[in-house]
Amino acid sequence: MPMRSLLYLAIICTLIALPFACGKTDHLQGRNLYLQHCASCHFETGEGLRQLMPPLAGSDYLEKNPGMVVRGIRKGMSGEMVVNGVTFNHEMPGNKELSEFQIVNIMNYINQAWGNDFGKITVEETRRWLEE
């Protein structure tokens, strides 16, 4: 193989591997799914909307109730909910088309986004919560 071809191959391999080495792809699918399915109400920054849509950024509810949030993503949520001392009572539609894996990716993204440090959830936990 000519030297020029090897150089091009090395550059391409580096460009492909660089995002992985730098952690740039962490939660990428979760972020993309969040933007597609959640951001229209909770916004890209996870801030929510006044007393209509609860925030996800810094949310004590999200941190303390991951199973409820998982079920809410799949089945929807209604009724009063207190988040960071503020009462919300706006129905959230569920998304039955999202797979367990997609829900895990969304949850793991929002659990780490916007300064959140709420740990990670597993597919096994998600399955259990969805069956409850």
Stockholm file with secondary structure:
# STOCKHOLM 1.0

chainA/1-132         MPMRSLLYLAIICTLIALPFACGKTDHLQGRNLYLQHCASCHFETGEGLRQLMPPLAGSDYLEKNPGMVVRGIRKGMSGEMVVNGVTFNHEMPGNKELSEFQIVNIMNYINQAWGNDFGKITVEETRRWLEE
#=GR chainA/1-132 SS CCHHHHHHHHHHHHHHHHHHHTTTTTTHHHHHHHHHHTHHHHCTTSCCBTTTBCCCTTCHHHHHCHHHHHHHHHHCBCSCEEETTEEECCCBCCCTTSCHHHHHHHHHHHTTGGGCCCCCCCHHHHHHHHHC
#=GC SS_cons         CCHHHHHHHHHHHHHHHHHHHTTTTTTHHHHHHHHHHTHHHHCTTSCCBTTTBCCCTTCHHHHHCHHHHHHHHHHCBCSCEEETTEEECCCBCCCTTSCHHHHHHHHHHHTTGGGCCCCCCCHHHHHHHHHC
//
